[in-house]
């Protein structure tokens, strides 16, 4: 079935049995990891968690800020440790294992300490642990995507990422239901601790399948030495000077990242506005996963056949739609559309954000481009703190309108300034 769906017979330059197994392992690994993350969704569960501890709007806005900053900002610093290595898989496994164990750490802290701590301690402590987890996660990003690109033909990447998101989102519907059950039936803070523990267990299962992916040797293994940090900085400067499409995409990506920080406030606003219990975070997660599930029927194919730029345009438009729906929804059923569009943005970002950048560069510079993307645009996520501060002054609705304007600006900039890479050069694979 996988061979027929991905049309593996067309990729004659790859060992068919190895490619078939790698596709299967990538699919299972990614699907299980996304399933695990549904139990601690940054868009639904974590903001409600911080609110339940006693955090204000600024603390709630810090969730997406700290998570995204930690995942993205340090990546350029880690490139030198794996750039141009003959084998990247050991680095992927090492960093991936470290990342997964952070979920266990948070679960243990919640079980043993959270219930006995004052708000003035518990809120900063949990935000700090969220940030540490994301920083550790940042070490996995560039090596994993480099590894993924080495083990997957370019014309399969969109479909494979989409299938991973598709299956993971389907499992996430179950995850959202279990979140509702656990939050409503297990006492605080053990309910949230249990969510982190489940997340850890499932990610460790996904790790088994990640370990089974076979990495091909480079055509000339050992012929180049790892770049020094100075060399990486010099090449980064040259890239920013020479590649106008990449520079313009950085502007659009910064605007999109700013707009996506609105997701931290959607669930908390709904709980407050419609007087809902915290267990509704599970229902919101289910709708969010449904958005990912439905979107992935379309976006993977769209990327493979039309390029990734169109997906990024749709991402920015969906972000605007989510903010507008949050403004005008007058009941909880209508408000559910907010999480549907948020799910679409997450699916689109997972399928096309890095994949578009990969097509703007050669293979040897791939890690530098990915590191530059995440390091340069990550600071704009601090707008989430600005959003939280503005909410304390003017309320949620005006802030959601600001987010809408930012998203629409990103749509305009992408459409006018960024070319589709596939129209400029012939892709490989």
N, C-alpha and C positions, 0 to 999 in steps of 0.2 A: 504493500500500500504506500509506504513512504517513497519507494523508488518510483512508483507511478506518479505520485503527487508532485515530487520534486524533479521528475524527468531526469533521473540520474544518468541515464544512458547517453545523454548529450555531452557529458563531461569526460571526454576521452583521456584527458591529461591526468586524471585521478584514478587511483586504485579503487575499483568499484566496491569491493567488500569493505575496505577501510572507510571510504566515503559514506557508505550506507550505515555502518556502525557509528561513525562520528555524528551523522545527522540524528540518529536515534538517541545517542547519549546526550547531545546538546539539547534535544527536545525535552527529554525527561528531566535533566538537570535544571534547565530554565523554568519549566513548568512547576516543578516542585518548589523551587526557590520563590517564585511569585506567589504560590499558594501559601508558603510560610509567611511571607511579608504581609499577606492580607490580614493576619492576626494582629499586626501592629501598624496598620496603615498610617502613613504620615499625614494623609489627607483627612482621615476620619477618626481613627482610634487614638493616636498620640495627642492631638489637640484636646480631645475630651478627657484624656488621662491627666494632662496638665491642669485643665480646669477643675477636675475632681480633686486634685491635690490642693488646689487653692490659688492657682496662677491667674493673673489678670490678663487683659487683652494683649499687653506687650509680651508677657511670658508665652502666651498662646501663639502669637506671631513669631516668637523666637524658634518654635519647633521646626518649621520649614526652613527658616534662615540657617539655624545651626546644622540641620541635617544636610542641606544642600551645600553650604559652605564647607563643611567637613568632607563631603564626598568629592567636591570639585577643586577647591582652592589649592590643596597641597600636591596635586598630581604632577605638576611640572617638576617638583623637587624629587619625585621618585623615578623619573624616566631613566636616569643614569644607571639605575640598578638593574634594568633589564633591556635597555635599548640595544638592538642589534645582537642580542645573545643568540648563540647557536640553538639553544633550547629555552623556550619561555615557560613551558609547562611547570617546572619546579617552582618558579616564582608565583604562578597562578595558584597552585595548590597551597603553598605556604601562606600567602596573603589571604586566600579564601578561607582557610581554616581559622586564622586569627580573627577574621571578620565574624565568622559564625559564633565563636566563643563569646563575643561581646553580648549577644542576646542572653546567654546563660548568666553572665555577670549581672545584668540588669534584673533578671528573674530572681536571683538569689538576694540581691539588695532589697527588692520589693517584698519578698517573703519574710526576711529577717529583720529589716529595719524601718521600712517606710511607715508602718502604722504607728511607730513610736516617736517619729520626728515632727518637730514644729514646721509649719508652712514656710517660715523664713529659711529653713534648712532644706526641706524636702524638695521644694520647687527648683532652687539652684542645683541641688544634687542631681536630680533626674535630668535636667537640661544639660548638665555637664556630661552625664553618662551617654545621653543621646548624641552629643557632639563627639565624644571620644569614639563611639561606635561608628559614626559616619567618617571620622578621620581614618580609622583603621580600614573602613570600607573603601576609602579613596585609593588605598594602595593596591586594591584589586582591579580598579577600573581600566587603566591603560594596558596592563599586561593581559587582562582577560580579553579585551577587545582585539588586541594584537593576536592573541592565541586563537580567538574565534575567526578572525580574518584569514589566518594561516591554514585553518582546517576546514574552511567553507568557501566554495567558489563565489565570486562577486555576484553572479546573477541568481544565487540561491539565498543570499543573506537576508533580503527583505522578507521572503516567504518563511525562512526558518525563524527569524525573530518574531514574525507574526504568529506562526504556529505555537511558539513557546508562550507568547502572550495570550493566545487564544485558549490553549489548554489551561494555562495558569489562571486565567480569568474565570474559566468555567469552574475550576476547583475553588477559586476565590469566592464564588457564590456560596459554596458550602462553608468556607472559612467565615464569611460574614454572618451566616446563620449561627455558627458555633460561637462567634464573638457575642452575639445577642444573648445566647443561652448562658454563656459563662458570666457575662457582666450582670445578668439579672439573677442568677442562682448561686453564685459564689460570693462570699463576703469580701469587701474591700479591706486591704489592698491585694489579697490573695487572688482575686479575679484577674487583675492586670498582670500579676506575677505569672499566673498560669498561661496567659496569652504569650508572654515572652518565652516561657519554657517550651510551649508547643512550637513556636517559631524556631527555636534552636534545634529541636529534635528533627523537624522536617528539613531544615537546611543541611543537617548532617547527613540525612538520607540523600539529598541532592548531591552532596559532596562525593559520595560513592560513585555516582554516574559521571561527574566531572572528571574524576580520576581515571575513568576508562576511555576517555577520548585520546586517540593516538595523534601525536604531533609529527608532521613530516619534517625531515631535515631540509634546511635551506639548500639551494642549488650549489652553493660553495661554502659549506659550513666552516666556520673558523677563519674565513678570509678577511673579516673586518673585526676590529676590536671595539669593545663598548665605548661609546662617546663619553668624554669627560663632561662635567657640568658646564664648564666654560664653553666647550664646543657646542653644547646644546643651546646655551644662551645666544651665542653668535649666530647659529643657524635659525633660531627663533626670530631674532631681529631681522634677518634677511627675508624670512617667510612673510613677516608682517609688512615689509617694504614692497615685496614683489607680487604677492598674491592678493589682488584687489577683491576678488570674489570672497575669499576667506575673510578678509577684513570687514567687508560689508555683512557677511553672515554673522560675525562676532557682534556687530551692532544689533542685528535682529535677534540673535540668541539672548543677548543681554536684556532686551525688552521683554522677550518671552519669559525668561526666568523671573523677571520682576512681576509679571502678570500672574505667574503660577503660584506666587506666595499667597495669593488670595485664598487658596485651598485650605490654608490653616484655619480660616475664620468661618468657612461655610457650615461645618458641623456644629461648632459652638454657637453660632448665630441661630441656627435652627432649634437647638436645644433650649436656648433662652427665649426666642421669639414665640415658639409654639408650645412652651412649657412641657418638654419631653424628658423622659428618664435617660440616663447615660447609656442604657442598653441599646438605644436607637443608633448608636455608633455602628453596631452590627448591621442594621438595616441599611444605613448609608453605604457601608462597605459593599453590601450585596448589589446595590444600584450602581456603584462605581465599577464593580467587577463586570456587571452586565454591559456597561458602556464599553469597557475594554473588549469584552467577548464579541459584541456585535460589530464594533469597529474593526476588529482584526479579520473579519470576513472580507473586508474591503482593502484595508490599508497596505497589507503585505503585497498583494498582487499589484496594487496601484504603484507602489514603490518599484517593484521589479520591472514593470512595463512602461512606466511614465517617469521614473526617477523619484528621488526623495524630496525635491523642493516642493512639489505639490502637497506632500504630506505635512511639511512644516508650515505651509500656508494654512492648511486646514487646522493644524494644531493651534495656531494663533487665533483663528476665527472661533474655534471651540472654546478657547479661554475667554474670549469676549462674550460668547453666548452664556457661559456659566455665570459670569458676573452679572450680566443683565437679568438672567432668570432669578438670581438671588435678590435682585432689587424688586422685581415685579411679582414674584410668587406670593399669593395671599393665603395659601394653605399648605400643609405638609405634603400632600400628594403632588401639587404643582412644583413644590420646592425640590422634589426628588430629581427633577430634570437637571438641576445643578450638578448633582453627583454623576449623572449620566454623561454630561459633557466633560466633567473632570476626568472620568474614566477614559474618554476618548483622547484627551490630551496626554494622559499617561501612556496609553498605547502608542500614540503617534510619536511621542518623544522616545520611547523605547525602541521603536522600529527605525526611525529615520534621523534622529539628531546626530549621532555619531557616524551613521552610515553615509550621510551626505558629506561629512568632512573627509571620510576615508576616500571618497571618490574625487576629492579635490587635490590629492597628493599621491606621490609614489609610495611604494611599500616600505622603503627604508626610512622614510620620514613620517610614517604613520603615527608612531608613538608621540613624536613631538607635536604634531598637529592636534592630536587628542588632548595632550597635556596643556597646550596653549589654549584650546577652546575652553576647557574646564577651569583653568587657572585665571584667565583674563576676565571671563564673564561672571565667575562665581561671586565676586563682591557685590554685584548688582542685586543679589538675593537679599542683601541687607535692607532692601525696600520693605521687606516683611516687617521689620521693626518699626519703620516709618508708618506702615499701615496700622500696626497695633497702637502706636502713639496717636495717630489721627483718629482712630476709633474711640479712644478715651476722650477726645475733644469734640468731634462732630458726629460720631455714631457710625454704624455699619454701612448704611445705604450710600452716603456720599463717597465713602471709601471704595465701595464696589463699583461706583460709576467711574472713579479714577482708574481702577483696574481695567475697566472696559476700554477707556481711551488709550491706555498703554498697549493693550492687545491689538487694537485696530491700527495703531501706529506701526506695530511690528508687521502686520499684514501688508501695509503700504510699502514699507522699506524692503521687505523680502521680494515683493512683486517687481519693484522698480530697480533694485540694486544688485540682486543676486541672480546669476545665471545658473541654469541647470548644467552640472558638470558633464553629463552624458552628451550634451549638444556640442561640447567643446573638444571632447576627445573620445576615442573608441575605448570602451571598457574591456577589461580582460575577462577570462573565464567563461 
